[in-house]
Amino acid sequence: MRKISTNDILQYILMILCFAGGWFGYSYINQVSGQSNWGFLWVLGVIFVTITSAIIGLYLNIVLHEAGHLLGGLFTGSRFAAFSVFNILIVKKNGKLTVKKCGVPGASGICVLSPPNMRNGTYPFKLSASSGFLVNFLLSFICLILFYCFAGIAAFWAKAFLVSGIVGAFLGIINFIPINTGVALSDGYVVFNLGKEKNKTTRLACWSIFRINALDAEGVRPRDIPAELFNSIDVGNINDIFVLLSALYQYKYLVTSKK
């Protein structure tokens, strides 16, 4: 049986808070709108609006989250390589954009950028990493304002904006909190920890992997990827996912270069 981690407990707490926020929000809408109809069709309408708003809010927040990473990266000098939402992948190859099916199973959204050159052992990563959850928070804030504005005049629209706002806040908080699961780093962890001196190996590996991922997305074969992208990383001490990926790419490079 899998042990419950701190990350699991945090997500459970956030989900409870989201349900509580939805309950109080719905109660507020009923109070200010003067709704008193609790018939069967009314309940079905509320359920439909809630589920539909949650799904649309989730899709919209994922798209805008990745778009936030894209804008933040481009603003700080990164080069666009690929952008994916669910099973749609947009790749830039030979200066042209190509649309194809995403081949990464379980990937809801991917933004692949090639970061600028390292300077003094670092590169601009904070804006690119934080712009995703900042967009989620912005969208959530806008939805909650619309919820308040529509609460007394259009109850179902108010419920839709409330649910979408809660979904955006949930995704924003999950990505904001610094979490290192060993196989993945949250955006917040990258923002608040990657710049520390003790994480210089992880920072170099992160930069290298982003460069390699960009080349891979553009169709460059492993043996044609510049060896200096991973040869400078000490893969003998694998302590995070980026160093592990560097070791994997180094292995693929060595295998394919001998063929």
C-alpha positions as CSV (number, residue, x, y, z in Angstrom):
1,M,0.0,0.0,0.0
2,R,1.4,3.4,-1.0
3,K,2.3,5.7,1.8
4,I,0.4,9.0,1.9
5,S,2.9,11.8,1.3
6,T,2.8,15.4,2.4
7,N,1.9,16.4,-1.1
8,D,-1.2,14.1,-1.0
9,I,-2.3,15.6,2.4
10,L,-1.8,19.1,0.9
11,Q,-4.0,18.3,-2.1
12,Y,-6.7,16.8,0.2
13,I,-6.7,19.9,2.3
14,L,-7.0,22.1,-0.8
15,M,-9.8,20.0,-2.2
16,I,-11.7,20.3,1.1
17,L,-11.2,24.1,1.1
18,C,-12.4,24.2,-2.6
19,F,-15.6,22.3,-1.7
20,A,-16.1,24.6,1.3
21,G,-15.6,27.7,-0.9
22,G,-18.1,26.4,-3.4
23,W,-20.6,25.6,-0.7
24,F,-20.4,29.1,0.8
25,G,-20.3,30.7,-2.6
26,Y,-23.5,28.9,-3.7
27,S,-25.2,29.8,-0.4
28,Y,-24.2,33.5,-1.0
29,I,-25.7,33.3,-4.5
30,N,-29.0,31.9,-3.3
31,Q,-29.2,34.5,-0.6
32,V,-28.5,37.6,-2.7
33,S,-30.5,36.3,-5.7
34,G,-33.5,35.3,-3.6
35,Q,-33.7,31.9,-5.2
36,S,-36.1,29.5,-3.3
37,N,-36.8,26.9,-6.0
38,W,-35.2,23.6,-4.9
39,G,-37.2,21.4,-7.4
40,F,-35.8,18.5,-9.3
41,L,-35.1,20.4,-12.5
42,W,-33.4,23.2,-10.5
43,V,-31.0,20.7,-8.8
44,L,-30.2,19.1,-12.2
45,G,-29.4,22.6,-13.6
46,V,-27.1,23.3,-10.7
47,I,-25.3,19.9,-11.1
48,F,-25.0,20.5,-14.9
49,V,-23.6,24.0,-14.4
50,T,-21.1,22.9,-11.8
51,I,-19.7,19.9,-13.8
52,T,-19.6,21.8,-17.1
53,S,-17.9,24.9,-15.4
54,A,-15.4,22.6,-13.7
55,I,-14.4,20.9,-17.0
56,I,-14.3,24.1,-19.0
57,G,-12.4,25.9,-16.2
58,L,-9.9,23.0,-16.1
59,Y,-9.3,23.1,-19.9
60,L,-9.0,26.9,-19.9
61,N,-6.6,27.0,-17.0
62,I,-4.3,24.4,-18.5
63,V,-4.2,26.2,-21.8
64,L,-3.5,29.6,-20.2
65,H,-1.0,28.1,-17.7
66,E,1.1,26.7,-20.6
67,A,0.6,30.0,-22.5
68,G,1.9,31.8,-19.5
69,H,5.0,29.7,-19.5
70,L,5.4,30.5,-23.2
71,L,5.1,34.2,-22.8
72,G,7.3,34.3,-19.8
73,G,10.0,32.3,-21.6
74,L,9.9,34.3,-24.8
75,F,10.1,37.6,-22.8
76,T,13.3,36.4,-21.1
77,G,15.0,35.2,-24.3
78,S,13.9,31.6,-24.6
79,R,13.3,30.1,-28.1
80,F,9.9,28.5,-28.9
81,A,10.1,24.8,-29.8
82,A,6.8,23.1,-29.1
83,F,3.4,23.8,-27.5
84,S,0.9,21.0,-26.6
85,V,-2.6,21.0,-25.1
86,F,-3.9,17.5,-24.5
87,N,-3.4,15.6,-27.8
88,I,-2.7,18.6,-30.0
89,L,1.0,19.4,-30.5
90,I,2.4,22.5,-32.3
91,V,6.1,22.1,-33.2
92,K,8.4,24.6,-34.9
93,K,10.7,22.9,-37.3
94,N,12.9,24.6,-39.9
95,G,11.3,27.9,-39.1
96,K,7.7,26.5,-39.8
97,L,4.9,25.6,-37.4
98,T,3.5,22.1,-37.7
99,V,0.4,20.7,-36.0
100,K,0.4,17.0,-35.1
101,K,-0.9,14.6,-32.5
102,C,0.9,14.6,-29.2
103,G,2.7,11.4,-28.5
104,V,3.3,11.9,-24.7
105,P,0.8,9.8,-22.8
106,G,-1.0,11.5,-19.9
107,A,0.3,15.0,-20.8
108,S,-2.4,17.6,-20.4
109,G,-0.2,20.5,-21.4
110,I,3.4,21.0,-22.5
111,C,5.4,24.1,-23.3
112,V,8.9,23.3,-24.7
113,L,11.3,26.2,-24.8
114,S,15.0,26.4,-25.4
115,P,16.5,28.7,-22.8
116,P,19.1,31.3,-23.6
117,N,22.8,30.7,-23.0
118,M,24.1,30.3,-19.4
119,R,25.8,33.3,-17.9
120,N,27.8,33.0,-14.7
121,G,26.3,29.6,-14.0
122,T,22.7,30.5,-14.4
123,Y,20.0,31.6,-16.8
124,P,16.7,33.5,-16.6
125,F,14.2,31.0,-15.3
126,K,12.0,32.7,-12.7
127,L,9.6,34.5,-14.9
128,S,9.2,31.5,-17.3
129,A,8.5,29.2,-14.3
130,S,6.2,31.5,-12.4
131,S,4.2,32.9,-15.3
132,G,2.1,29.7,-15.5
133,F,0.6,29.9,-12.0
134,L,0.5,33.7,-12.1
135,V,-1.9,33.4,-15.1
136,N,-4.0,30.9,-13.1
137,F,-4.2,33.3,-10.2
138,L,-5.2,36.2,-12.6
139,L,-7.9,34.1,-14.2
140,S,-9.2,33.0,-10.8
141,F,-9.3,36.6,-9.6
142,I,-11.2,37.7,-12.7
143,C,-13.7,34.8,-12.3
144,L,-14.3,35.6,-8.7
145,I,-15.0,39.3,-9.5
146,L,-17.5,38.2,-12.1
147,F,-19.1,35.8,-9.6
148,Y,-19.6,38.6,-7.2
149,C,-21.0,40.9,-10.0
150,F,-23.5,38.2,-11.3
151,A,-24.5,36.7,-7.9
152,G,-27.6,38.9,-7.6
153,I,-28.7,39.1,-11.2
154,A,-27.7,35.8,-13.0
155,A,-27.3,33.0,-10.5
156,F,-26.3,30.2,-12.9
157,W,-23.6,32.4,-14.5
158,A,-22.4,33.4,-11.0
159,K,-22.1,29.7,-10.2
160,A,-20.1,29.0,-13.4
161,F,-17.7,31.8,-12.7
162,L,-17.3,30.7,-9.1
163,V,-16.4,27.1,-10.0
164,S,-14.0,28.2,-12.7
165,G,-12.4,30.6,-10.3
166,I,-12.0,27.8,-7.7
167,V,-10.4,25.5,-10.3
168,G,-7.9,28.2,-11.3
169,A,-7.0,28.9,-7.6
170,F,-6.5,25.2,-6.9
171,L,-4.2,24.7,-9.9
172,G,-2.3,28.0,-9.2
173,I,-1.7,27.0,-5.5
174,I,-0.6,23.5,-6.4
175,N,1.9,24.9,-8.9
176,F,3.0,27.7,-6.6
177,I,3.9,25.6,-3.5
178,P,7.5,24.4,-3.7
179,I,7.3,20.6,-4.1
180,N,10.0,18.1,-5.0
181,T,8.6,14.6,-5.3
182,G,11.8,13.2,-6.6
183,V,10.4,12.6,-10.1
184,A,9.0,16.1,-10.7
185,L,9.6,19.6,-9.5
186,S,6.7,22.1,-9.1
187,D,7.0,25.6,-10.7
188,G,7.2,27.0,-7.2
189,Y,10.2,24.8,-6.4
190,V,12.0,26.0,-9.5
191,V,11.3,29.6,-8.7
192,F,12.3,29.5,-5.1
193,N,15.1,26.9,-5.0
194,L,16.7,26.5,-8.4
195,G,18.8,29.7,-8.0
196,K,20.4,28.5,-4.7
197,E,24.1,27.7,-4.9
198,K,23.5,24.2,-3.5
199,N,21.3,23.5,-6.5
200,K,23.8,24.5,-9.2
201,T,24.0,21.0,-10.5
202,T,20.3,20.8,-10.8
203,R,20.2,24.2,-12.4
204,L,22.7,23.2,-15.1
205,A,20.9,19.9,-15.7
206,C,17.5,21.7,-15.9
207,W,19.0,24.1,-18.5
208,S,20.5,21.2,-20.4
209,I,17.3,19.2,-20.4
210,F,15.2,22.1,-21.7
211,R,17.7,22.6,-24.5
212,I,17.7,18.8,-25.3
213,N,13.9,18.7,-25.2
214,A,13.7,21.5,-27.6
215,L,16.0,19.8,-30.1
216,D,14.1,16.5,-29.5
217,A,10.8,18.2,-30.2
218,E,12.2,19.6,-33.5
219,G,13.2,16.1,-34.6
220,V,16.9,16.1,-33.9
221,R,18.3,12.6,-33.4
222,P,19.9,11.7,-30.1
223,R,23.3,11.2,-31.7
224,D,23.1,14.6,-33.3
225,I,22.5,16.5,-30.0
226,P,25.6,18.4,-28.9
227,A,27.5,16.2,-26.4
228,E,28.4,19.3,-24.3
229,L,24.8,19.6,-23.2
230,F,25.1,16.7,-20.9
231,N,28.8,15.9,-20.6
232,S,29.3,18.8,-18.1
233,I,26.8,17.2,-15.7
234,D,27.9,14.8,-13.0
235,V,25.5,11.9,-13.5
236,G,27.3,9.8,-11.0
237,N,25.3,11.5,-8.3
238,I,21.6,11.3,-9.4
239,N,19.6,13.2,-6.9
240,D,16.8,14.7,-8.9
241,I,14.8,14.2,-12.1
242,F,16.8,16.5,-14.3
243,V,20.1,14.8,-13.5
244,L,18.4,11.5,-14.1
245,L,17.1,12.7,-17.5
246,S,20.6,13.9,-18.3
247,A,22.0,10.5,-17.6
248,L,19.3,8.9,-19.8
249,Y,20.0,11.2,-22.7
250,Q,23.8,10.6,-22.3
251,Y,23.1,6.9,-22.6
252,K,20.9,7.3,-25.7
253,Y,23.6,9.5,-27.2
254,L,26.3,6.9,-26.6
255,V,24.2,4.1,-27.9
256,T,23.1,5.8,-31.1
257,S,26.5,7.4,-31.9
258,K,28.1,4.0,-32.2
259,K,25.6,2.8,-34.8
